[in-house]
Amino acid sequence: MSELIKYTCPSCGANLSPAPGDKTVSCHFCGSTFSASAITDRYEQLSAEKLAKSTAKYKADLIKYRELRSNTSALADEVTSLSQTPTALPIWAWLIIPLHFLAVVFILITIKFAWDNTAAMTFSFIVFFSAIIVLIAMDLKKKKIKRTAEETNRQLRIKLDMLNKARGELEEFEKGFEIDAIPESYRSFEALDYITDIFKTKQASKLGDAFRLYDKHRHYKTMEELQSRQVELQQRQLEIMDELAAYDFDDTYDDDDFTLHEAVQTFKKLNQDQ
């Protein structure tokens, strides 16, 4: 964020070089003569206008920069979370087909060797159909797990593409954004707005002067906050003193004594805070 604005001739636009202490300055190109103070005043006005626009643009760029960083960070977290989501089928899912085969073999063996035994056949068919129901439930669960894994992988691919795009936008934006043009201590939106107003109202024409005015503003604001807090503490102390003055001392311990104890402890704490 450059502060440099060249002194130029109002008549022809050529560069001027006013020396310190000169009352007038002449243009070597067109020969016009001007008041040195008028030229420097014009310089300061142009400088303030330029810095007001630059500071306002810096704030807008800072907002976008933080949004891009926040979006990139959020996408990176989502990609990490999705990549850590289990997508492999559990071991039992691979046993469904062999278990179906074993169930069929079991019922065939039972039919071959216990065809004449009604009780054995009944028990075998109950076991067989129960196993089939369990296997069907396992197969449905397996399909659900596969669908979830496929959806997770699809979302992961989408988020990866979005993350790569966001990182590219962030890197491209960083190339044209000089974040260090404003010191970190003045990058709050409150500070940037205040500094912009300083330039708009022509109170300063240099960044350093604007920073000093903002520091003075923050100092006064901090002092006002401290004074306000001091007034609140004094008011609370007066309230406690009024409670102590109105306390009825007697020989019994009751709720009033407990209230007095709290008041005294609060009074001590207030004095310690001071």
C-alpha positions as CSV (number, residue, x, y, z in Angstrom):
1,M,0.0,0.0,0.0
2,S,2.2,2.8,-1.3
3,E,1.8,6.3,0.1
4,L,3.9,7.9,-2.6
5,I,2.2,10.5,-4.7
6,K,4.4,12.7,-6.8
7,Y,4.2,16.5,-6.7
8,T,2.9,17.5,-10.1
9,C,2.3,20.8,-11.9
10,P,-1.5,21.6,-11.9
11,S,-1.0,23.2,-15.3
12,C,0.8,20.6,-17.4
13,G,1.2,17.6,-15.1
14,A,5.0,17.7,-15.0
15,N,6.9,16.6,-11.9
16,L,7.7,19.3,-9.3
17,S,10.4,19.2,-6.7
18,P,9.6,21.7,-3.9
19,A,12.5,22.1,-1.5
20,P,11.9,22.4,2.3
21,G,11.5,26.1,3.2
22,D,10.6,27.3,-0.3
23,K,7.6,29.6,-0.5
24,T,7.1,29.2,-4.2
25,V,7.9,26.4,-6.7
26,S,8.3,26.8,-10.5
27,C,7.6,24.2,-13.2
28,H,10.7,23.7,-15.3
29,F,8.5,22.5,-18.2
30,C,5.8,25.2,-18.6
31,G,7.3,27.9,-16.4
32,S,4.3,28.3,-14.1
33,T,4.9,29.3,-10.6
34,F,2.8,28.1,-7.6
35,S,2.7,28.5,-3.9
36,A,4.7,25.7,-2.3
37,S,2.1,25.4,0.5
38,A,-0.7,25.0,-2.1
39,I,1.3,22.2,-3.9
40,T,2.0,20.4,-0.6
41,D,-1.7,20.8,0.5
42,R,-2.8,19.3,-2.8
43,Y,-0.3,16.5,-2.4
44,E,-1.7,15.7,1.1
45,Q,-5.3,15.8,-0.2
46,L,-4.5,13.5,-3.0
47,S,-2.5,11.2,-0.7
48,A,-5.4,11.1,1.8
49,E,-7.9,10.3,-0.9
50,K,-5.7,7.5,-2.3
51,L,-5.1,6.0,1.1
52,A,-8.8,6.1,1.9
53,K,-9.5,4.1,-1.2
54,S,-6.5,1.8,-0.5
55,T,-7.5,1.1,3.1
56,A,-11.2,0.4,2.1
57,K,-10.0,-2.0,-0.6
58,Y,-7.6,-3.6,1.8
59,K,-10.5,-4.3,4.2
60,A,-12.6,-5.8,1.4
61,D,-9.6,-7.9,0.3
62,L,-9.0,-9.0,3.9
63,I,-12.6,-10.1,4.2
64,K,-12.3,-12.2,1.0
65,Y,-8.9,-13.5,2.1
66,R,-10.3,-14.7,5.4
67,E,-13.3,-16.3,3.7
68,L,-11.1,-18.2,1.3
69,R,-8.9,-19.4,4.1
70,S,-11.8,-20.4,6.2
71,N,-13.5,-22.2,3.3
72,T,-10.2,-24.0,2.4
73,S,-9.7,-25.0,6.1
74,A,-13.3,-26.3,6.3
75,L,-12.9,-28.4,3.1
76,A,-9.6,-29.8,4.3
77,D,-11.3,-30.9,7.6
78,E,-14.2,-32.5,5.6
79,V,-11.7,-34.3,3.4
80,T,-9.8,-35.6,6.4
81,S,-13.0,-36.7,8.1
82,L,-14.2,-38.5,4.9
83,S,-10.8,-40.1,4.3
84,Q,-10.9,-41.5,7.9
85,T,-14.4,-43.0,7.5
86,P,-14.1,-46.8,7.2
87,T,-15.3,-48.0,3.7
88,A,-14.0,-51.6,3.7
89,L,-16.5,-54.4,4.1
90,P,-16.3,-56.2,7.5
91,I,-15.0,-59.8,7.6
92,W,-18.5,-61.3,8.1
93,A,-19.7,-59.8,4.9
94,W,-17.3,-62.0,2.9
95,L,-18.8,-65.1,4.7
96,I,-22.3,-64.7,3.5
97,I,-22.0,-66.8,0.3
98,P,-20.0,-69.7,2.0
99,L,-22.6,-69.7,4.7
100,H,-25.4,-70.0,2.2
101,F,-23.6,-72.9,0.7
102,L,-23.2,-74.6,4.1
103,A,-26.9,-74.1,4.9
104,V,-27.8,-75.9,1.7
105,V,-25.3,-78.7,2.3
106,F,-26.7,-79.0,5.9
107,I,-30.2,-79.5,4.8
108,L,-29.2,-82.0,2.0
109,I,-27.2,-84.1,4.5
110,T,-30.2,-84.0,6.9
111,I,-32.6,-85.1,4.2
112,K,-30.2,-87.9,3.2
113,F,-29.6,-89.4,6.6
114,A,-32.7,-88.4,8.6
115,W,-35.5,-88.6,6.0
116,D,-37.5,-91.0,8.1
117,N,-37.1,-89.1,11.4
118,T,-39.9,-86.5,11.5
119,A,-38.5,-84.7,14.6
120,A,-35.0,-84.4,13.1
121,M,-36.4,-83.2,9.8
122,T,-38.6,-80.6,11.5
123,F,-35.7,-79.3,13.6
124,S,-33.4,-79.2,10.6
125,F,-35.9,-77.2,8.5
126,I,-36.4,-74.8,11.4
127,V,-32.6,-74.3,11.7
128,F,-32.3,-74.0,8.0
129,F,-34.9,-71.3,7.5
130,S,-33.7,-69.5,10.6
131,A,-30.2,-69.5,9.0
132,I,-31.6,-68.3,5.7
133,I,-33.4,-65.4,7.4
134,V,-30.2,-64.4,9.2
135,L,-28.2,-64.6,6.0
136,I,-30.7,-62.5,4.1
137,A,-30.5,-59.9,6.9
138,M,-26.7,-60.0,6.7
139,D,-26.8,-59.6,2.9
140,L,-29.1,-56.5,3.2
141,K,-26.7,-55.1,5.8
142,K,-23.8,-55.8,3.4
143,K,-25.5,-54.0,0.6
144,K,-26.3,-51.0,2.8
145,I,-22.6,-50.8,3.9
146,K,-21.5,-51.0,0.2
147,R,-23.9,-48.1,-0.7
148,T,-22.6,-46.1,2.2
149,A,-19.0,-46.7,1.2
150,E,-19.7,-45.8,-2.4
151,E,-21.5,-42.6,-1.3
152,T,-18.6,-41.8,1.0
153,N,-16.0,-42.3,-1.8
154,R,-18.2,-40.2,-4.1
155,Q,-18.4,-37.3,-1.5
156,L,-14.6,-37.6,-1.0
157,R,-13.9,-37.2,-4.7
158,I,-16.2,-34.2,-4.8
159,K,-14.7,-32.6,-1.7
160,L,-11.2,-33.2,-3.0
161,D,-12.0,-31.4,-6.2
162,M,-13.5,-28.6,-4.3
163,L,-10.5,-28.4,-2.0
164,N,-8.1,-28.3,-4.9
165,K,-10.1,-25.5,-6.5
166,A,-10.3,-23.6,-3.2
167,R,-6.6,-23.9,-2.7
168,G,-6.0,-22.7,-6.2
169,E,-8.2,-19.6,-5.7
170,L,-6.5,-18.9,-2.4
171,E,-3.0,-19.1,-3.9
172,E,-4.1,-16.9,-6.8
173,F,-5.6,-14.3,-4.5
174,E,-2.5,-14.3,-2.3
175,K,-0.4,-13.3,-5.3
176,G,-2.2,-9.9,-5.6
177,F,-2.9,-9.3,-1.9
178,E,-0.2,-7.7,0.2
179,I,-1.4,-8.6,3.7
180,D,1.6,-7.1,5.3
181,A,0.8,-3.7,3.9
182,I,-1.1,-3.1,7.2
183,P,0.6,-4.3,10.4
184,E,-1.3,-7.1,12.2
185,S,-2.3,-4.9,15.2
186,Y,-4.3,-2.7,12.8
187,R,-6.1,-5.4,10.8
188,S,-9.3,-5.5,12.8
189,F,-12.3,-4.2,11.0
190,E,-12.8,-1.5,13.7
191,A,-9.2,-0.2,13.1
192,L,-9.5,-0.3,9.3
193,D,-12.8,1.6,9.4
194,Y,-11.4,4.2,11.7
195,I,-8.2,4.7,9.6
196,T,-10.3,5.0,6.5
197,D,-12.4,7.7,8.1
198,I,-9.2,9.5,9.1
199,F,-8.1,9.7,5.5
200,K,-11.6,10.6,4.2
201,T,-11.8,13.5,6.7
202,K,-8.2,14.6,5.7
203,Q,-6.9,14.2,9.3
204,A,-3.8,12.5,7.9
205,S,-2.1,11.9,4.6
206,K,0.3,9.1,5.7
207,L,-0.3,5.7,7.1
208,G,2.1,6.3,10.1
209,D,0.1,9.4,11.1
210,A,-3.2,7.5,10.8
211,F,-1.8,4.6,12.9
212,R,-0.8,7.1,15.6
213,L,-4.2,8.8,15.6
214,Y,-5.9,5.3,15.9
215,D,-3.5,4.4,18.8
216,K,-4.5,7.6,20.5
217,H,-8.2,6.8,19.9
218,R,-7.8,3.3,21.4
219,H,-5.9,4.8,24.4
220,Y,-8.8,7.2,25.1
221,K,-11.3,4.5,24.6
222,T,-9.5,2.2,27.0
223,M,-9.2,5.0,29.6
224,E,-13.0,5.6,29.3
225,E,-13.7,1.9,29.8
226,L,-11.4,1.8,32.9
227,Q,-13.1,5.0,34.3
228,S,-16.5,3.5,33.7
229,R,-15.5,0.3,35.5
230,Q,-14.0,2.4,38.3
231,V,-17.3,4.2,38.7
232,E,-19.2,0.9,38.8
233,L,-16.8,-0.4,41.5
234,Q,-17.3,2.8,43.6
235,Q,-21.1,2.5,43.3
236,R,-21.0,-1.1,44.4
237,Q,-18.7,-0.1,47.4
238,L,-21.2,2.6,48.4
239,E,-24.0,0.0,48.2
240,I,-22.1,-2.3,50.5
241,M,-21.3,0.5,52.9
242,D,-25.0,1.3,53.0
243,E,-25.7,-2.3,53.8
244,L,-23.2,-2.3,56.6
245,A,-24.5,0.9,58.0
246,A,-28.0,-0.4,58.1
247,Y,-27.1,-3.8,59.6
248,D,-28.7,-4.6,62.9
249,F,-26.1,-6.2,65.2
250,D,-27.6,-8.8,67.6
251,D,-26.5,-12.0,69.3
252,T,-28.2,-14.4,66.9
253,Y,-26.9,-15.7,63.7
254,D,-29.5,-15.5,60.9
255,D,-29.9,-14.7,57.3
256,D,-28.8,-11.1,57.9
257,D,-25.5,-12.3,59.3
258,F,-25.0,-14.4,56.2
259,T,-25.7,-11.4,54.0
260,L,-23.3,-9.2,56.0
261,H,-20.6,-11.9,55.6
262,E,-21.2,-11.8,51.8
263,A,-21.1,-8.0,51.7
264,V,-17.8,-7.9,53.6
265,Q,-16.2,-10.5,51.3
266,T,-17.3,-8.6,48.3
267,F,-16.0,-5.4,49.7
268,K,-12.6,-7.0,50.3
269,K,-12.5,-8.4,46.8
270,L,-13.4,-5.0,45.3
271,N,-10.5,-3.4,47.1
272,Q,-8.1,-6.2,46.1
273,D,-9.1,-5.7,42.4
274,Q,-8.3,-2.0,42.7
